[in-house]
Amino acid sequence: MKKHLAIALLLYVVAGFASARADGVTFEEDNSTGLITLRADKVSLMEILRAIQDKYGVELQGVADMPEGDLIAGHFSGRLPQILHRLLRNHNYAMIRSPANSTGVGRILLSGASRAAPATPATPAQPDFVP
């Protein structure tokens, strides 16, 4: 039985795929192409970012200031910078690239406030008409 398990594990690794799971966040990687599939199962953006930090060593700054927001359920595929861009598109952030990290991402800086729709200008007050 142990021999079969070891062979199955070896075949999985040799195929070039790796997978990891962190409380509602699953990563699948194709090591030959560098593509990642991230699956989220009703988790907050903060939980996803923490899982990315734990898995890939990306440094996060400003996560504590982020609003909780809605839970995310879905999958995101591509390279890590593309996935992060899709996840953070409604937030103010900066992505610091790093060739030292295999994903190309070294740090994510978050401002805490999400981008809001532009405010509608107030209707200017009408001057009193005096004849």
C-alpha positions as CSV (number, residue, x, y, z in Angstrom):
1,M,0.0,0.0,0.0
2,K,2.8,2.4,0.9
3,K,4.6,1.6,-2.3
4,H,1.5,2.4,-4.4
5,L,1.1,5.7,-2.6
6,A,4.8,6.6,-3.1
7,I,4.5,5.8,-6.8
8,A,1.3,7.9,-7.2
9,L,3.0,10.8,-5.5
10,L,6.1,10.5,-7.7
11,L,3.9,10.4,-10.8
12,Y,2.1,13.5,-9.7
13,V,5.3,15.4,-9.1
14,V,6.9,14.2,-12.3
15,A,3.9,15.4,-14.2
16,G,4.9,18.9,-13.2
17,F,1.9,19.8,-11.1
18,A,1.9,21.0,-7.5
19,S,-1.1,21.8,-5.3
20,A,-1.5,23.4,-1.9
21,R,-4.6,24.2,0.2
22,A,-5.1,26.8,2.9
23,D,-8.5,27.1,4.5
24,G,-10.7,27.7,1.5
25,V,-7.9,28.7,-0.9
26,T,-6.4,26.1,-3.2
27,F,-3.4,26.6,-5.5
28,E,-2.6,24.4,-8.5
29,E,0.6,25.0,-10.4
30,D,2.0,23.9,-13.7
31,N,5.7,24.0,-13.0
32,S,6.6,23.7,-16.7
33,T,4.7,26.9,-17.7
34,G,4.6,28.8,-14.4
35,L,0.8,29.1,-14.6
36,I,-1.2,29.1,-11.4
37,T,-4.9,28.3,-10.7
38,L,-6.1,29.8,-7.5
39,R,-9.5,28.5,-6.3
40,A,-11.3,30.4,-3.5
41,D,-14.3,28.9,-1.7
42,K,-16.2,31.7,0.1
43,V,-13.2,33.4,1.7
44,S,-12.3,37.1,2.2
45,L,-9.7,38.9,0.1
46,M,-7.5,39.2,3.1
47,E,-7.6,35.4,3.6
48,I,-6.6,34.9,-0.1
49,L,-3.7,37.4,0.2
50,R,-2.5,35.7,3.4
51,A,-2.5,32.3,1.6
52,I,-0.5,33.9,-1.3
53,Q,1.9,35.3,1.2
54,D,2.3,31.9,2.9
55,K,2.6,30.0,-0.4
56,Y,4.8,32.3,-2.4
57,G,6.6,34.5,0.1
58,V,5.1,37.7,-1.2
59,E,5.4,40.5,1.4
60,L,2.2,42.2,2.2
61,Q,1.9,45.8,3.6
62,G,-1.4,47.5,4.6
63,V,-3.5,44.3,4.8
64,A,-4.6,45.1,8.3
65,D,-6.2,48.4,7.1
66,M,-8.3,46.6,4.4
67,P,-12.1,46.5,4.9
68,E,-13.5,43.0,5.2
69,G,-15.6,43.2,2.0
70,D,-17.6,40.3,0.5
71,L,-16.6,36.7,0.4
72,I,-15.0,35.5,-2.8
73,A,-15.8,32.2,-4.5
74,G,-14.3,31.4,-7.9
75,H,-11.1,30.5,-9.7
76,F,-8.4,32.7,-11.1
77,S,-5.8,31.4,-13.6
78,G,-2.6,32.8,-15.0
79,R,0.7,34.1,-13.6
80,L,0.6,35.5,-10.1
81,P,0.8,39.2,-11.2
82,Q,-2.3,38.7,-13.4
83,I,-4.2,37.0,-10.6
84,L,-3.3,39.7,-8.1
85,H,-4.4,42.4,-10.6
86,R,-7.8,40.7,-11.0
87,L,-8.2,40.3,-7.2
88,L,-7.1,43.8,-6.3
89,R,-8.7,45.7,-9.2
90,N,-11.1,47.6,-6.9
91,H,-8.4,48.5,-4.4
92,N,-5.6,51.0,-4.3
93,Y,-2.4,48.9,-4.4
94,A,1.1,48.8,-5.8
95,M,2.9,45.7,-6.9
96,I,6.6,45.6,-6.4
97,R,8.2,43.1,-8.8
98,S,11.2,41.0,-7.8
99,P,13.3,38.7,-10.0
100,A,14.4,37.0,-6.8
101,N,10.9,35.5,-6.3
102,S,9.9,32.8,-8.8
103,T,6.5,34.4,-9.2
104,G,8.0,37.7,-10.1
105,V,6.2,39.5,-7.3
106,G,8.1,40.6,-4.2
107,R,5.7,42.9,-2.4
108,I,2.1,44.2,-2.4
109,L,1.4,47.6,-0.9
110,L,-2.2,48.2,-0.1
111,S,-3.7,51.6,0.9
112,G,-6.6,50.1,2.8
113,A,-9.3,52.1,1.0
114,S,-10.9,50.6,-2.0
115,R,-11.5,52.7,-5.0
116,A,-14.9,54.3,-5.0
117,A,-17.0,55.5,-7.9
118,P,-16.4,59.2,-8.5
119,A,-18.6,61.4,-6.4
120,T,-21.5,63.0,-8.1
121,P,-21.0,66.7,-8.0
122,A,-23.6,68.5,-5.9
123,T,-26.1,70.7,-7.8
124,P,-24.9,74.2,-7.4
125,A,-27.2,76.4,-5.3
126,Q,-29.4,78.6,-7.4
127,P,-29.0,82.3,-6.5
128,D,-32.0,84.0,-5.2
129,F,-33.7,85.9,-8.0
130,V,-34.2,89.5,-7.1
131,P,-36.0,91.6,-9.7
